[in-house]
């Protein structure tokens, strides 16, 4: 080989080596810069960020900030790695693989940040609902919203990744929409129950543990509110499973709202010769002697109507908890009949007069 050609190759190799050293140093400088930025970001979020959030009345921002600080710092570092790889004059395939991998990692970290923020937000919301006496929210609505939010984040990150690699996401979205439409048409009744379940969870006409009365007259305590159906435990310890759409379209009486107090009613008939004021006084005084009857509102007795063979009297009283209404009513009834007998108040039997005429 001629001497000048050897010298040329040596100089060319030295130039290539210097070029790679220059580009490599530049990439290392980018990595070092973003590594320092990640440390600064972590320091700012853990010190100054928490100081700023301390001025707010809620602790939600503090909780979110603590959760997202580690992935945010990692995101800054991986962003620097991505820029460093993009700055290197790598072969096309190697550049595509390295840069694509780092891009996917960055999208995954962003998705993790979104998930952590959503998780903390839902936990904070569930805690507030529990403080307001709505304990069923954290067990019914929060897990469902978290799953839907997670699915949304995953689909969004997948679409961003496909868009980055120049894939046609329009066909993907179209196929997803057609599939969802087909599923919705095939399970329209189930979807109606699910949407009604959302309505019950958001509108909250009753909560788990409330005693409700259905339009058919059944009375029971709400055992569970699911996506498709609501389970009610009757007073006979039987479990009613009712589709949510049926509950949304019928009248439901919630005996536990706005509070647990319930009004009891006792109707009794007395003879026409009885002293109405005395009977009303006996009814009120008798109810007032029972421990389960509330003093406020006080018991009240009324002369309701003229019956066929008796004067109809009605006693109203209040009980602190609807679960004790039957036992308190039993005590009041027992005391009333005993006082009527002591005072000579007659509870007449229904009577009929039959007139026999001869032809």
ABEGO torsion letter per residue (X at the ends): XBAAAAAAAAAAAAAAAAAAAAAAAAAAAAAAAAAAAAAAAAAAAAAAAAAAAAABABAAAAAAAAAAAAAAAAAAAAAAAAAAAAABBBBAAAAAAAAAAAAAAAAAAAAAAAAAAAAAAAAAAAAAAAAAGBAAAAAAAAAAAAAAAAAAAAAAAAAAAAAAAGBBAAAAAAAAAAAAAAAAAAAAAAAAAAAAAAAAAAAGABBBGBBBBBAAGBBBBBABBBAABBBBBBAAGBBBBBBAAAAAABBBBBAAOABABBBBBBBBBBBAABBAAAAAAAAAAAAAABAABBAOBBBBBBBABBBAABBBBBBBBBBABAAAAAAAAAAAAAAAAAAAAAAGBBBBBBBBBBBBBBX
